[in-house]
Amino acid sequence: MKREVPLHPNDTFRQVPDHFTYFVRERDGHIIRLPKLKPHDLIPIPDRPDAFCIRPRTRRHPLVVYHLAVSQRQGRVCVTIVGADGAPKNRLAAEIIALALHGPKPLPSQRVGYRDGNQTNLSPSNLLWTTDAAPLRLTHKPRRKRAAEAPDTKRKKDAAARHRKIMDLHAEGLTDVEITKSANVALSTVYRVLAGNRVRLRRSRPIGPTLDLSKVFKLCRAGAPIAYIAAELSVDRSAIGRFIKSARQRGDLPPKRWQVDQT
């Protein structure tokens, strides 16, 4: 994590070899980066040419300091260092601290070791160059793929059955409110299921074998309105209207009063 923070003027730092903008604090091995480093930002210490102090930060002369965040990887603490080519590289934090505070490796075969055996203890007094340390390799572990979740077939089947029931009730001529009560679903669900299917599914109720035409003639001759006849016989109003119209055209029923007055 990068953040701009002030530093204590008495803290002493050493520069990381081959990375002139990275410094390690001597008292605890904390790694910082000065991305906008200038010559006057470092205060040399007498009789110690390899150690520096960081000048105090002021409002007129601000100082940008990045505290490098560390992360554990395979039980070891790592830190991301930006190389000279600008590419970030993952390095062992203990190795960076040892290079800055204890100098380069005396022998190429030596590796950084821990006096107490704790690989997360990055105290400078706990680190040393040794040939007895185990190889500190950072091998990449492939991420385990998450097992694909099994589809909830039962819920899908229930939804399909519910949709079929809604469409069947709609085809029988029930209104949307009646469907919600019969199927025990929300009104928005009925709207969503029937969207685009209302004209195709809607069928008028049969009036041939189930309707007593003599009752229609009787009620019509008595002057009953079409809405009353439809409600009395539990038939669709438009179907009764079409039947009465065709019957009047054939002469089975007398014309309306206003048609008689015009004649």
Secondary structure, 3 states (H helix, E strand, C coil): CCCECCCCCCCEEEEECCEEEEEEECCCCCEEECCCCCHHHEEEECCEEEEEEECCCCCCCCCCCEECCEEEECCEEEEEEECCCCCEEEEEHHHHHHHHHCCCCCCCCCEEEECCCCCCCCCHHHEEEECCCCCCCCCCCCCCCCCCCCCCHHHHHHHHHHHHHHHHHHHCCCCHHHHHHHHCCCHHHHHHHHCCCHHHHCCCCCCCCCCCHHHHHHHHHCCCCHHHHHHHHCCCHHHHHHHHHHHHHHCCCCCCHHHHHHC
